[in-house]
Amino acid sequence: MSFHLFTGTDTYLVTPELRDAVNVACALEKPLLIRGEPGTGKTVLAEAIAENLDKQLLTWNIKSTTKAQEGLYVYDTIQRLNDARFGDRDIGDIRQYIKLGPLGLALRAQERVVLLIDEIDKADMEFPNDLLHELDRMSFSVFETGDQITAEHRPIVVITSNNEKELPDAFLRRCVFHYIEFPNKETMANIVRVHHPDVEDELLRQVLLRFYWLRDLPDVRKRPSTSELIDWIAAIRRGGITAQAIEKELPFMGVLLKRESDIEMVLAKRRFGRVS
């Protein structure tokens, strides 16, 4: 099976290791399991793959109450009951009440699509195991109609996890795994310039010093992420804050820190000193 190689996009920079993981998963037709702390670009990776490879993106956002069956299809019994009582539709055709979920749509698609299963570890422990059969065989049956849906083109499946729960070994064996490391200063500077291409060099240097100083504080409960850094720089520039001012203060902390205890801890330090 031939396919275009994933290379990233103008707005999503990838490391060689992440690029290779995506392409290996595409070639092997296995789900790509992505882990990393919040703000490392796990979710938007699927968007970048879809953009770069010119594929449709389907998203399945997982919640604590999500069941695997919902990703395949749901049988809308309420609508059928309402039609039976108040409508003039032929309720004998059950197929009109079968609503495909994101995984069902991905398997029925006429061309290869990208399916994002986002934050799989939010669901209960049985959820990953319940997906094994469909992810292996790329097919499922609609019990109410007896229809069998089998993928003509196996979707590119991207599964994200915040590592809140351990995933079953049987599930992990079926995936290509990659952990996204938090960007170092050099990589982060490149990411920032994608979003703020005209940022001044000295301002960027001072911002990154402060940002990584905050992340390295041992008492910070929720460390700021890449997206919060991008927003912080936007706030600093709109506020007319200079690089020299950032050496002495930490403006707009609420953009970076989202817990009161973290802000109080930083404010308790009477001076920040020079950050190296």
C-alpha positions as CSV (number, residue, x, y, z in Angstrom):
1,M,0.0,0.0,0.0
2,S,1.5,3.3,-1.1
3,F,0.9,6.5,0.9
4,H,2.4,10.0,1.3
5,L,4.8,10.4,4.1
6,F,3.9,12.7,7.0
7,T,6.3,15.6,7.3
8,G,4.5,18.1,9.6
9,T,2.9,21.3,8.6
10,D,3.8,25.0,8.6
11,T,2.1,25.4,12.0
12,Y,3.0,22.0,13.5
13,L,6.7,21.3,13.8
14,V,7.6,17.6,14.4
15,T,10.7,16.0,15.6
16,P,12.2,13.2,13.5
17,E,11.1,10.7,16.1
18,L,7.5,11.8,16.0
19,R,7.5,12.0,12.2
20,D,8.8,8.4,12.0
21,A,6.3,7.1,14.5
22,V,3.4,8.5,12.5
23,N,4.7,7.1,9.2
24,V,5.4,3.7,10.8
25,A,1.9,3.5,12.2
26,C,0.5,4.5,8.7
27,A,2.6,1.8,7.0
28,L,1.7,-0.9,9.5
29,E,-1.9,0.2,9.7
30,K,-1.8,0.2,13.4
31,P,-3.2,2.8,15.9
32,L,-0.7,5.4,17.0
33,L,-0.8,5.9,20.8
34,I,0.5,9.3,21.8
35,R,1.3,10.2,25.4
36,G,2.8,13.4,26.8
37,E,1.9,16.1,29.4
38,P,-0.9,18.6,28.5
39,G,0.2,21.2,26.0
40,T,2.7,19.1,24.0
41,G,0.5,18.9,20.9
42,K,-1.1,15.5,21.2
43,T,-4.6,16.4,20.0
44,V,-3.5,18.8,17.3
45,L,-1.1,16.1,15.9
46,A,-4.2,14.4,14.4
47,E,-5.2,17.7,12.8
48,A,-1.7,18.1,11.4
49,I,-1.7,14.6,9.9
50,A,-5.1,15.2,8.3
51,E,-3.9,18.5,6.8
52,N,-0.5,17.2,5.7
53,L,-1.9,14.0,4.1
54,D,-5.1,15.7,2.8
55,K,-7.4,13.4,4.7
56,Q,-10.7,14.0,6.4
57,L,-10.5,14.2,10.2
58,L,-13.0,12.5,12.5
59,T,-12.8,13.1,16.2
60,W,-14.1,11.0,19.1
61,N,-13.7,12.9,22.4
62,I,-13.7,10.4,25.2
63,K,-15.4,11.1,28.5
64,S,-15.7,9.2,31.8
65,T,-19.1,7.8,30.7
66,T,-18.1,6.9,27.1
67,K,-18.7,3.3,26.0
68,A,-17.0,1.7,23.1
69,Q,-20.3,0.9,21.4
70,E,-21.0,4.6,21.0
71,G,-18.1,4.9,18.7
72,L,-19.6,2.4,16.3
73,Y,-23.2,3.3,16.3
74,V,-26.3,4.0,18.4
75,Y,-29.8,2.9,17.8
76,D,-32.1,5.9,18.2
77,T,-35.0,4.2,19.9
78,I,-36.4,7.5,21.2
79,Q,-36.8,8.9,17.7
80,R,-38.4,5.7,16.5
81,L,-40.9,5.9,19.4
82,N,-41.7,9.5,18.6
83,D,-42.2,8.7,14.9
84,A,-44.5,5.8,15.9
85,R,-46.6,8.1,18.1
86,F,-46.6,11.4,16.2
87,G,-45.0,10.9,12.7
88,D,-46.0,9.5,9.4
89,R,-42.6,7.8,8.6
90,D,-42.3,4.1,8.0
91,I,-40.8,2.9,11.3
92,G,-40.4,-0.6,9.9
93,D,-37.1,0.5,8.3
94,I,-34.8,0.3,11.3
95,R,-31.7,1.4,9.4
96,Q,-32.9,5.0,9.4
97,Y,-32.6,5.0,13.2
98,I,-29.0,3.7,13.2
99,K,-26.6,6.6,13.7
100,L,-22.9,5.8,13.1
101,G,-20.4,7.1,15.6
102,P,-16.9,8.4,14.7
103,L,-15.3,4.9,14.5
104,G,-18.3,3.6,12.5
105,L,-18.0,6.5,10.1
106,A,-14.2,6.0,9.7
107,L,-14.8,2.3,8.8
108,R,-17.5,3.1,6.4
109,A,-15.6,5.9,4.7
110,Q,-15.0,5.5,0.9
111,E,-11.4,6.7,1.4
112,R,-8.8,6.6,4.1
113,V,-9.5,9.1,6.9
114,V,-7.8,10.2,10.1
115,L,-9.6,9.1,13.3
116,L,-8.7,10.9,16.6
117,I,-9.6,9.0,19.8
118,D,-8.9,11.8,22.2
119,E,-7.9,11.1,25.9
120,I,-8.7,7.4,26.0
121,D,-7.6,7.2,29.6
122,K,-10.7,9.2,30.7
123,A,-12.9,6.2,30.1
124,D,-13.2,3.2,32.4
125,M,-10.7,0.4,32.3
126,E,-12.8,-1.8,30.1
127,F,-13.1,0.7,27.3
128,P,-9.7,0.0,25.6
129,N,-10.4,-3.8,25.7
130,D,-13.8,-3.3,24.2
131,L,-12.2,-1.6,21.2
132,L,-9.7,-4.4,20.5
133,H,-11.9,-6.5,18.1
134,E,-12.9,-3.6,15.9
135,L,-9.4,-2.1,15.8
136,D,-8.0,-5.4,14.9
137,R,-10.5,-6.5,12.2
138,M,-11.7,-3.0,11.2
139,S,-15.2,-4.3,10.9
140,F,-18.4,-4.5,13.0
141,S,-21.9,-5.8,12.9
142,V,-25.1,-3.8,13.4
143,F,-27.0,-6.1,15.7
144,E,-30.5,-4.6,15.0
145,T,-30.2,-5.0,11.2
146,G,-27.6,-7.7,10.7
147,D,-25.5,-5.4,8.5
148,Q,-21.8,-6.0,8.4
149,I,-19.6,-2.9,7.9
150,T,-16.0,-3.6,6.9
151,A,-13.4,-0.9,6.1
152,E,-12.3,-0.7,2.5
153,H,-9.5,1.6,3.7
154,R,-8.2,1.3,7.2
155,P,-8.2,4.7,8.9
156,I,-5.2,6.3,10.4
157,V,-6.0,6.0,14.1
158,V,-4.4,8.5,16.5
159,I,-5.1,7.8,20.2
160,T,-4.1,10.3,22.9
161,S,-3.5,9.6,26.6
162,N,-2.6,11.8,29.5
163,N,-1.4,8.7,31.4
164,E,-4.1,9.2,34.0
165,K,-4.7,5.4,33.9
166,E,-2.6,2.4,32.9
167,L,-3.8,0.9,29.6
168,P,-4.2,-2.9,29.2
169,D,-1.2,-4.8,27.8
170,A,-3.3,-6.4,25.2
171,F,-4.3,-3.0,23.9
172,L,-0.8,-1.6,24.0
173,R,0.5,-4.5,21.9
174,R,-1.7,-3.4,19.1
175,C,-0.4,0.1,19.0
176,V,2.7,2.0,17.8
177,F,3.7,4.1,20.8
178,H,5.3,7.5,21.0
179,Y,5.9,9.8,24.0
180,I,6.1,13.5,23.1
181,E,8.8,15.1,25.2
182,F,8.2,18.7,26.3
183,P,10.1,21.0,23.9
184,N,13.5,22.3,24.9
185,K,14.2,26.0,24.6
186,E,15.5,25.8,21.0
187,T,12.6,23.8,19.8
188,M,10.2,26.1,21.7
189,A,11.7,29.1,20.1
190,N,10.9,27.7,16.7
191,I,7.4,26.9,17.8
192,V,6.9,30.4,19.1
193,R,8.1,31.9,15.8
194,V,5.4,29.9,13.9
195,H,2.8,31.8,16.0
196,H,4.7,35.1,16.5
197,P,7.0,35.4,13.5
198,D,8.0,39.0,14.2
199,V,8.7,38.6,17.9
200,E,11.9,40.4,19.0
201,D,14.8,38.2,19.7
202,E,15.5,39.7,23.2
203,L,11.9,39.6,24.2
204,L,11.7,35.9,23.1
205,R,14.8,35.1,25.1
206,Q,13.6,36.7,28.3
207,V,10.1,35.1,27.9
208,L,11.6,31.7,27.5
209,L,13.9,32.2,30.5
210,R,10.9,33.1,32.7
211,F,8.8,30.3,31.2
212,Y,11.3,27.5,31.9
213,W,12.1,29.0,35.3
214,L,8.5,28.7,36.2
215,R,8.3,25.1,34.9
216,D,11.3,24.1,36.9
217,L,10.0,25.4,40.2
218,P,9.4,22.2,42.3
219,D,6.3,23.5,44.0
220,V,4.3,24.4,40.9
221,R,1.4,22.0,40.8
222,K,0.3,22.8,37.2
223,R,3.2,23.7,35.0
224,P,2.5,26.1,32.1
225,S,2.2,24.5,28.7
226,T,3.1,25.5,25.1
227,S,-0.3,26.9,24.3
228,E,-0.2,29.1,27.5
229,L,3.2,30.4,26.5
230,I,1.9,31.4,23.1
231,D,-1.0,33.2,24.8
232,W,1.4,34.9,27.3
233,I,3.6,36.3,24.6
234,A,0.5,37.6,22.8
235,A,-0.6,39.3,26.1
236,I,2.9,40.8,26.7
237,R,3.1,42.2,23.2
238,R,-0.4,43.7,23.3
239,G,0.4,45.2,26.7
240,G,3.6,46.8,25.4
241,I,5.7,45.0,28.0
242,T,9.4,45.2,27.1
243,A,12.1,42.6,27.5
244,Q,13.8,44.7,30.1
245,A,10.6,44.8,32.2
246,I,10.3,41.0,32.1
247,E,13.8,40.7,33.7
248,K,12.3,42.4,36.8
249,E,8.7,41.2,36.9
250,L,6.3,38.5,35.7
251,P,3.3,40.2,34.1
252,F,0.0,38.6,33.4
253,M,0.7,35.5,35.5
254,G,-2.9,34.4,35.2
255,V,-2.2,33.5,31.6
256,L,0.5,31.0,32.6
257,L,-0.6,29.8,36.0
258,K,-4.1,28.5,36.6
259,R,-4.0,27.5,40.2
260,E,-4.3,30.0,43.1
261,S,-1.7,28.2,45.1
262,D,0.8,28.4,42.2
263,I,0.3,32.2,41.8
264,E,0.6,32.8,45.6
265,M,3.8,30.7,45.7
266,V,5.4,32.8,43.0
267,L,4.2,36.1,44.5
268,A,5.7,35.1,47.8
269,K,9.1,35.3,46.2
270,R,9.9,39.0,46.6
271,R,12.2,39.0,43.7
272,F,12.8,36.6,40.9
273,G,16.5,37.3,40.4
274,R,18.4,36.7,37.2
275,V,17.3,33.5,35.5
276,S,20.0,31.5,33.7
